[in-house]
Amino acid sequence: MAEAAAAAYLCANCGERGRVDDEERSVEWYGCDGCECWYHGWCLTQYELMMAVTSLCDGDGWTCKRCNPWKYEECGTVSMYLRLRARVKARVRVCERVREVVCLCSAMMYVLLYKIE
């Protein structure tokens, strides 16, 4: 059964089929939500991989270069990269702010606990 499931994965770039031990070998597969093709992580360009991972983190669907070539055009790459970088920086700022609030709340709880006693 596992062999049949692994064989269902066929990399659209290199043509290699999935193997039963892919998970143990840390082989990453990314599936396009448009054409439902599968790709090895190492068969994608750095930019395609960044788009796939970002989409997964956001909970959005990812589409490959064949389905949405405009996303991966050379002129669009720089602007898309800058937008993705801005989103990552914004998330980092949010995480830092959350950490500050948690630290502040912890300090306030500490003061309140010892003030009551």
SETORTOR-457558 format. One record per residue: residue in one letter; chain; x, y, z of N, C-alpha, C in turn; residue number from 0. Coordinates in nm, 2 decimals, padded with zeros to 4 digits. Example, Ala and Ser with C-alpha at 12.3 -4.5 7.8 and 13.67 -1.06 7.14 Angstrom:
2
+---+---+--------+--------+--------+--------+--------+--------+--------+--------+--------+-----+
! r ! c !   n_px !   n_py !   n_pz !  ca_px !  ca_py !  ca_pz !   c_px !   c_py !   c_pz !   k !
+---+---+--------+--------+--------+--------+--------+--------+--------+--------+--------+-----+
! A ! A !  01.32 ! -00.57 !  00.78 !  01.23 ! -00.45 !  00.78 !  01.32 ! -00.33 !  00.78 !   0 !
! S ! A !  01.28 ! -00.22 !  00.71 !  01.37 ! -00.11 !  00.71 !  01.29 !  00.00 !  00.79 !   1 !
+---+---+--------+--------+--------+--------+--------+--------+--------+--------+--------+-----+
END
This chain:
117
+---+---+--------+--------+--------+--------+--------+--------+--------+--------+--------+-----+
! r ! c !   n_px !   n_py !   n_pz !  ca_px !  ca_py !  ca_pz !   c_px !   c_py !   c_pz !   k !
+---+---+--------+--------+--------+--------+--------+--------+--------+--------+--------+-----+
! M ! A !  00.08 ! -00.12 !  00.00 !  00.00 !  00.00 !  00.00 !  00.09 !  00.13 !  00.00 !   0 !
! A ! A !  00.19 !  00.13 !  00.09 !  00.28 !  00.24 !  00.09 !  00.35 !  00.26 ! -00.04 !   1 !
! E ! A !  00.39 !  00.15 ! -00.10 !  00.46 !  00.16 ! -00.23 !  00.37 !  00.22 ! -00.34 !   2 !
! A ! A !  00.24 !  00.19 ! -00.34 !  00.15 !  00.25 ! -00.44 !  00.14 !  00.40 ! -00.41 !   3 !
! A ! A !  00.13 !  00.44 ! -00.29 !  00.11 !  00.58 ! -00.25 !  00.24 !  00.65 ! -00.29 !   4 !
! A ! A !  00.36 !  00.60 ! -00.27 !  00.48 !  00.66 ! -00.30 !  00.50 !  00.67 ! -00.45 !   5 !
! A ! A !  00.45 !  00.57 ! -00.53 !  00.46 !  00.58 ! -00.67 !  00.37 !  00.68 ! -00.74 !   6 !
! A ! A !  00.27 !  00.72 ! -00.66 !  00.18 !  00.83 ! -00.71 !  00.25 !  00.96 ! -00.73 !   7 !
! Y ! A !  00.36 !  00.98 ! -00.65 !  00.43 !  01.10 ! -00.66 !  00.53 !  01.09 ! -00.78 !   8 !
! L ! A !  00.52 !  01.17 ! -00.88 !  00.61 !  01.17 ! -00.99 !  00.65 !  01.32 ! -01.01 !   9 !
! C ! A !  00.78 !  01.35 ! -01.00 !  00.83 !  01.48 ! -01.01 !  00.81 !  01.53 ! -01.16 !  10 !
! A ! A !  00.74 !  01.64 ! -01.17 !  00.71 !  01.69 ! -01.31 !  00.84 !  01.75 ! -01.37 !  11 !
! N ! A !  00.94 !  01.78 ! -01.29 !  01.07 !  01.83 ! -01.35 !  01.16 !  01.72 ! -01.39 !  12 !
! C ! A !  01.19 !  01.63 ! -01.30 !  01.30 !  01.53 ! -01.33 !  01.24 !  01.39 ! -01.37 !  13 !
! G ! A !  01.11 !  01.37 ! -01.34 !  01.04 !  01.24 ! -01.38 !  01.07 !  01.13 ! -01.28 !  14 !
! E ! A !  01.14 !  01.16 ! -01.17 !  01.16 !  01.05 ! -01.07 !  01.04 !  01.03 ! -00.99 !  15 !
! R ! A !  01.01 !  00.90 ! -00.97 !  00.90 !  00.86 ! -00.88 !  00.93 !  00.87 ! -00.74 !  16 !
! G ! A !  00.83 !  00.88 ! -00.65 !  00.85 !  00.88 ! -00.51 !  00.89 !  00.74 ! -00.46 !  17 !
! R ! A !  00.95 !  00.74 ! -00.35 !  00.99 !  00.61 ! -00.29 !  00.93 !  00.60 ! -00.15 !  18 !
! V ! A !  00.92 !  00.48 ! -00.10 !  00.86 !  00.45 !  00.03 !  00.94 !  00.52 !  00.14 !  19 !
! D ! A !  01.07 !  00.53 !  00.12 !  01.15 !  00.59 !  00.23 !  01.18 !  00.74 !  00.21 !  20 !
! D ! A !  01.10 !  00.81 !  00.13 !  01.13 !  00.95 !  00.10 !  01.12 !  01.03 !  00.23 !  21 !
! E ! A !  01.03 !  01.00 !  00.32 !  01.02 !  01.07 !  00.44 !  01.14 !  01.05 !  00.53 !  22 !
! E ! A !  01.19 !  00.93 !  00.54 !  01.30 !  00.90 !  00.62 !  01.43 !  00.97 !  00.56 !  23 !
! R ! A !  01.43 !  00.98 !  00.43 !  01.55 !  01.04 !  00.36 !  01.53 !  01.19 !  00.35 !  24 !
! S ! A !  01.43 !  01.25 !  00.42 !  01.40 !  01.39 !  00.42 !  01.38 !  01.45 !  00.28 !  25 !
! V ! A !  01.32 !  01.37 !  00.19 !  01.28 !  01.42 !  00.06 !  01.16 !  01.50 !  00.07 !  26 !
! E ! A !  01.16 !  01.63 !  00.03 !  01.05 !  01.72 !  00.04 !  00.98 !  01.72 ! -00.10 !  27 !
! W ! A !  00.84 !  01.71 ! -00.10 !  00.76 !  01.71 ! -00.22 !  00.67 !  01.83 ! -00.20 !  28 !
! Y ! A !  00.64 !  01.90 ! -00.31 !  00.55 !  02.01 ! -00.32 !  00.45 !  01.99 ! -00.43 !  29 !
! G ! A !  00.32 !  01.99 ! -00.40 !  00.22 !  01.97 ! -00.50 !  00.15 !  02.10 ! -00.54 !  30 !
! C ! A !  00.14 !  02.11 ! -00.67 !  00.07 !  02.23 ! -00.73 ! -00.08 !  02.21 ! -00.71 !  31 !
! D ! A ! -00.14 !  02.32 ! -00.66 ! -00.29 !  02.31 ! -00.65 ! -00.36 !  02.34 ! -00.78 !  32 !
! G ! A ! -00.29 !  02.38 ! -00.88 ! -00.35 !  02.41 ! -01.01 ! -00.36 !  02.29 ! -01.10 !  33 !
! C ! A ! -00.24 !  02.23 ! -01.13 ! -00.24 !  02.11 ! -01.22 ! -00.22 !  01.98 ! -01.14 !  34 !
! E ! A ! -00.20 !  01.99 ! -01.01 ! -00.18 !  01.87 ! -00.93 ! -00.06 !  01.79 ! -00.96 !  35 !
! C ! A !  00.04 !  01.86 ! -01.02 !  00.17 !  01.79 ! -01.04 !  00.25 !  01.80 ! -00.91 !  36 !
! W ! A !  00.35 !  01.71 ! -00.90 !  00.43 !  01.71 ! -00.78 !  00.58 !  01.74 ! -00.82 !  37 !
! Y ! A !  00.65 !  01.80 ! -00.73 !  00.79 !  01.85 ! -00.75 !  00.87 !  01.82 ! -00.63 !  38 !
! H ! A !  01.00 !  01.77 ! -00.65 !  01.10 !  01.76 ! -00.55 !  01.13 !  01.90 ! -00.50 !  39 !
! G ! A !  01.16 !  01.92 ! -00.38 !  01.21 !  02.05 ! -00.33 !  01.34 !  02.09 ! -00.41 !  40 !
! W ! A !  01.43 !  01.99 ! -00.43 !  01.55 !  02.03 ! -00.50 !  01.54 !  02.05 ! -00.65 !  41 !
! C ! A !  01.42 !  02.01 ! -00.71 !  01.40 !  02.04 ! -00.85 !  01.34 !  02.17 ! -00.88 !  42 !
! L ! A !  01.30 !  02.24 ! -00.77 !  01.24 !  02.38 ! -00.79 !  01.36 !  02.48 ! -00.78 !  43 !
! T ! A !  01.34 !  02.59 ! -00.84 !  01.44 !  02.70 ! -00.83 !  01.42 !  02.76 ! -00.68 !  44 !
! Q ! A !  01.52 !  02.83 ! -00.64 !  01.52 !  02.89 ! -00.51 !  01.39 !  02.97 ! -00.49 !  45 !
! Y ! A !  01.36 !  03.05 ! -00.60 !  01.24 !  03.14 ! -00.59 !  01.11 !  03.05 ! -00.59 !  46 !
! E ! A !  01.10 !  02.95 ! -00.67 !  00.98 !  02.86 ! -00.67 !  00.97 !  02.80 ! -00.53 !  47 !
! L ! A !  01.08 !  02.75 ! -00.47 !  01.07 !  02.69 ! -00.34 !  01.03 !  02.79 ! -00.24 !  48 !
! M ! A !  01.08 !  02.91 ! -00.24 !  01.04 !  03.02 ! -00.15 !  00.89 !  03.04 ! -00.16 !  49 !
! M ! A !  00.84 !  03.05 ! -00.28 !  00.69 !  03.07 ! -00.31 !  00.61 !  02.95 ! -00.25 !  50 !
! A ! A !  00.66 !  02.83 ! -00.27 !  00.58 !  02.71 ! -00.22 !  00.58 !  02.71 ! -00.07 !  51 !
! V ! A !  00.69 !  02.74 !  00.00 !  00.70 !  02.73 !  00.14 !  00.62 !  02.85 !  00.20 !  52 !
! T ! A !  00.63 !  02.97 !  00.14 !  00.55 !  03.08 !  00.19 !  00.40 !  03.05 !  00.18 !  53 !
! S ! A !  00.36 !  02.99 !  00.07 !  00.22 !  02.96 !  00.05 !  00.17 !  02.86 !  00.16 !  54 !
! L ! A !  00.26 !  02.76 !  00.18 !  00.22 !  02.66 !  00.29 !  00.21 !  02.73 !  00.42 !  55 !
! C ! A !  00.30 !  02.81 !  00.46 !  00.30 !  02.88 !  00.58 !  00.17 !  02.97 !  00.60 !  56 !
! D ! A !  00.13 !  03.03 !  00.49 !  00.01 !  03.12 !  00.49 ! -00.12 !  03.04 !  00.48 !  57 !
! G ! A ! -00.11 !  02.91 !  00.45 ! -00.23 !  02.83 !  00.44 ! -00.29 !  02.85 !  00.31 !  58 !
! D ! A ! -00.22 !  02.91 !  00.21 ! -00.27 !  02.93 !  00.08 ! -00.23 !  02.82 ! -00.01 !  59 !
! G ! A ! -00.29 !  02.81 ! -00.13 ! -00.26 !  02.71 ! -00.23 ! -00.13 !  02.76 ! -00.30 !  60 !
! W ! A ! -00.05 !  02.67 ! -00.35 !  00.06 !  02.70 ! -00.43 !  00.04 !  02.66 ! -00.57 !  61 !
! T ! A !  00.08 !  02.74 ! -00.67 !  00.07 !  02.70 ! -00.81 !  00.21 !  02.71 ! -00.87 !  62 !
! C ! A !  00.24 !  02.61 ! -00.95 !  00.37 !  02.60 ! -01.01 !  00.39 !  02.70 ! -01.13 !  63 !
! K ! A !  00.51 !  02.70 ! -01.19 !  00.55 !  02.79 ! -01.30 !  00.46 !  02.76 ! -01.42 !  64 !
! R ! A !  00.43 !  02.64 ! -01.44 !  00.35 !  02.60 ! -01.56 !  00.20 !  02.66 ! -01.55 !  65 !
! C ! A !  00.15 !  02.66 ! -01.43 !  00.01 !  02.71 ! -01.41 !  00.01 !  02.87 ! -01.41 !  66 !
! N ! A !  00.10 !  02.93 ! -01.35 !  00.11 !  03.08 ! -01.33 !  00.24 !  03.13 ! -01.37 !  67 !
! P ! A !  00.28 !  03.13 ! -01.50 !  00.41 !  03.17 ! -01.54 !  00.44 !  03.32 ! -01.51 !  68 !
! W ! A !  00.34 !  03.40 ! -01.50 !  00.35 !  03.54 ! -01.47 !  00.41 !  03.56 ! -01.33 !  69 !
! K ! A !  00.39 !  03.47 ! -01.24 !  00.44 !  03.49 ! -01.10 !  00.59 !  03.47 ! -01.10 !  70 !
! Y ! A !  00.64 !  03.40 ! -01.20 !  00.78 !  03.36 ! -01.20 !  00.86 !  03.43 ! -01.31 !  71 !
! E ! A !  00.80 !  03.52 ! -01.38 !  00.88 !  03.59 ! -01.48 !  00.99 !  03.67 ! -01.42 !  72 !
! E ! A !  01.10 !  03.69 ! -01.50 !  01.22 !  03.76 ! -01.45 !  01.19 !  03.90 ! -01.39 !  73 !
! C ! A !  01.10 !  03.97 ! -01.46 !  01.08 !  04.11 ! -01.41 !  00.99 !  04.11 ! -01.29 !  74 !
! G ! A !  00.90 !  04.01 ! -01.28 !  00.81 !  04.00 ! -01.16 !  00.88 !  03.94 ! -01.04 !  75 !
! T ! A !  00.99 !  03.87 ! -01.07 !  01.07 !  03.80 ! -00.96 !  01.12 !  03.90 ! -00.86 !  76 !
! V ! A !  01.17 !  04.01 ! -00.90 !  01.23 !  04.11 ! -00.80 !  01.12 !  04.17 ! -00.72 !  77 !
! S ! A !  01.01 !  04.21 ! -00.79 !  00.90 !  04.28 ! -00.71 !  00.83 !  04.18 ! -00.62 !  78 !
! M ! A !  00.81 !  04.05 ! -00.67 !  00.75 !  03.95 ! -00.58 !  00.84 !  03.92 ! -00.46 !  79 !
! Y ! A !  00.97 !  03.91 ! -00.49 !  01.07 !  03.88 ! -00.38 !  01.06 !  03.99 ! -00.28 !  80 !
! L ! A !  01.06 !  04.12 ! -00.32 !  01.05 !  04.23 ! -00.23 !  00.92 !  04.23 ! -00.15 !  81 !
! R ! A !  00.81 !  04.19 ! -00.21 !  00.69 !  04.18 ! -00.14 !  00.70 !  04.07 ! -00.03 !  82 !
! L ! A !  00.75 !  03.95 ! -00.07 !  00.77 !  03.84 !  00.02 !  00.86 !  03.88 !  00.14 !  83 !
! R ! A !  00.97 !  03.95 !  00.10 !  01.06 !  03.99 !  00.21 !  00.99 !  04.08 !  00.30 !  84 !
! A ! A !  00.91 !  04.17 !  00.25 !  00.84 !  04.27 !  00.34 !  00.74 !  04.19 !  00.43 !  85 !
! R ! A !  00.68 !  04.09 !  00.38 !  00.58 !  04.01 !  00.46 !  00.66 !  03.94 !  00.57 !  86 !
! V ! A !  00.77 !  03.89 !  00.54 !  00.85 !  03.81 !  00.64 !  00.90 !  03.91 !  00.75 !  87 !
! K ! A !  00.95 !  04.03 !  00.70 !  00.99 !  04.13 !  00.80 !  00.87 !  04.18 !  00.89 !  88 !
! A ! A !  00.75 !  04.19 !  00.83 !  00.64 !  04.23 !  00.91 !  00.60 !  04.12 !  01.01 !  89 !
! R ! A !  00.61 !  03.99 !  00.97 !  00.59 !  03.89 !  01.07 !  00.69 !  03.89 !  01.18 !  90 !
! V ! A !  00.81 !  03.91 !  01.15 !  00.92 !  03.92 !  01.25 !  00.89 !  04.03 !  01.35 !  91 !
! R ! A !  00.85 !  04.15 !  01.30 !  00.81 !  04.26 !  01.39 !  00.69 !  04.22 !  01.48 !  92 !
! V ! A !  00.59 !  04.15 !  01.42 !  00.48 !  04.11 !  01.50 !  00.52 !  04.01 !  01.61 !  93 !
! C ! A !  00.61 !  03.92 !  01.57 !  00.66 !  03.82 !  01.67 !  00.74 !  03.89 !  01.78 !  94 !
! E ! A !  00.82 !  03.99 !  01.74 !  00.89 !  04.07 !  01.84 !  00.80 !  04.14 !  01.94 !  95 !
! R ! A !  00.70 !  04.20 !  01.88 !  00.60 !  04.28 !  01.96 !  00.52 !  04.18 !  02.05 !  96 !
! V ! A !  00.49 !  04.07 !  02.01 !  00.42 !  03.97 !  02.09 !  00.51 !  03.93 !  02.21 !  97 !
! R ! A !  00.64 !  03.91 !  02.18 !  00.73 !  03.87 !  02.28 !  00.74 !  03.98 !  02.39 !  98 !
! E ! A !  00.74 !  04.11 !  02.34 !  00.75 !  04.22 !  02.43 !  00.63 !  04.22 !  02.52 !  99 !
! V ! A !  00.51 !  04.20 !  02.46 !  00.38 !  04.20 !  02.54 !  00.38 !  04.09 !  02.64 ! 100 !
! V ! A !  00.43 !  03.97 !  02.60 !  00.43 !  03.86 !  02.69 !  00.52 !  03.89 !  02.81 ! 101 !
! C ! A !  00.64 !  03.94 !  02.78 !  00.74 !  03.98 !  02.89 !  00.68 !  04.08 !  02.98 ! 102 !
! L ! A !  00.61 !  04.18 !  02.93 !  00.55 !  04.28 !  03.01 !  00.44 !  04.23 !  03.09 ! 103 !
! C ! A !  00.35 !  04.14 !  03.04 !  00.25 !  04.07 !  03.11 !  00.31 !  03.99 !  03.22 ! 104 !
! S ! A !  00.41 !  03.92 !  03.19 !  00.48 !  03.83 !  03.30 !  00.53 !  03.92 !  03.41 ! 105 !
! A ! A !  00.59 !  04.03 !  03.38 !  00.64 !  04.12 !  03.48 !  00.53 !  04.18 !  03.57 ! 106 !
! M ! A !  00.42 !  04.21 !  03.50 !  00.30 !  04.27 !  03.57 !  00.24 !  04.16 !  03.67 ! 107 !
! M ! A !  00.23 !  04.04 !  03.62 !  00.18 !  03.93 !  03.70 !  00.27 !  03.90 !  03.82 ! 108 !
! Y ! A !  00.40 !  03.91 !  03.80 !  00.50 !  03.89 !  03.91 !  00.48 !  04.00 !  04.01 ! 109 !
! V ! A !  00.46 !  04.12 !  03.97 !  00.44 !  04.23 !  04.06 !  00.31 !  04.22 !  04.14 ! 110 !
! L ! A !  00.21 !  04.18 !  04.07 !  00.08 !  04.17 !  04.13 !  00.07 !  04.05 !  04.23 ! 111 !
! L ! A !  00.14 !  03.94 !  04.20 !  00.14 !  03.83 !  04.29 !  00.21 !  03.86 !  04.42 ! 112 !
! Y ! A !  00.32 !  03.93 !  04.41 !  00.40 !  03.96 !  04.53 !  00.34 !  04.08 !  04.60 ! 113 !
! K ! A !  00.27 !  04.16 !  04.54 !  00.21 !  04.28 !  04.60 !  00.09 !  04.24 !  04.68 ! 114 !
! I ! A !  00.01 !  04.13 !  04.64 ! -00.10 !  04.08 !  04.71 ! -00.06 !  04.02 !  04.84 ! 115 !
! E ! A !  00.04 !  03.94 !  04.83 !  00.09 !  03.86 !  04.95 !  00.14 !  03.96 !  05.05 ! 116 !
+---+---+--------+--------+--------+--------+--------+--------+--------+--------+--------+-----+
END
